[in-house]
Amino acid sequence: MNELKAVQEQIKRWKAAKQKVVFTNGVFDILHLGHVTYLEAAKAQGDKLVLGLNSDESVRRLNKGPERPINPEHARKGVLMALKAIDAVVVFGDDTPLELIKALEPDVLVKGGDYDPNETDPSKKTFMVGSTEVRASGGEVIAIPLVDGFSTTNIVRRMRD
């Protein structure tokens, strides 16, 4: 069974047990306090946290820098799966997690505070991909404040300098 199918089956079991499934996504290249704080807050929005992890190729398409990702997807996934806040990780290769969100049908969609859960214009940078679909199925869309001073981009910049 492939990774996506296995997580879909797990989500069915969780929902049958009346557990609320939360979804978030990202690169999570160099894990730092901002990530851990964010993931714990995301988990607190429900019972189970599923994370969509950008594949190495999708990270390169995001133009985060020529050296990114620093850690390959299997290493990033391994580190994330060791965190108690995370119940499942699915690697995705698309430019956005939209198809993954549609496939998983989470009860809650969570992104960082640089996104606006009320933004409805998909062309805006603050639009939360998947928010329309999650709301249409009766779910919630939540933005969690970022931890000031922590970002992978800034860590990479400091290391370079």
Phi, psi and omega in degrees: 000134180284167185304312181298313180299319180297318180289322176301317179295319178297316179299320177302317180295317179298315181293324177297331178270013177064032177263138181275126183259125180255142177234139169218171180210164177165186183271314179049057187283305175242105185295132181219177183305321179301317178297310184297316178299315179298313182295322176295320178292323177297314180300325181293349179278355181194205182258325183230139180245122175250131182246127172271118184256124177300131175294165179303316181295321179291328176297316180299323179290339179285352178058046178278355179135153185295337182270358184264145358284150177285316178257135180291160187304321181295326178287317178298317179297317180300317179295314181296320180294341178280347180280134183293338180288338187258130181258336178201148176231133175236123177280134177231147185253357180286167178291332176229163179274014186305310182295325178293317178299316178299319182289327185269334180050060180290159176279333183223135174249128183235137172222171180287168184295352175278001174249156181243113181297343181266355180288129181249354181268108182299343180279349180277143181296334182273358179292135179267106178303130180095350183297320180299315182292318180294316178296320182299333179264013176090010182271178180252154177232124189227140172250135181251131181303142177280156176272117181303139173088359181237115171204147180297320179302317179292323178297314179298318179299315179296321179295321180293320182286000000 
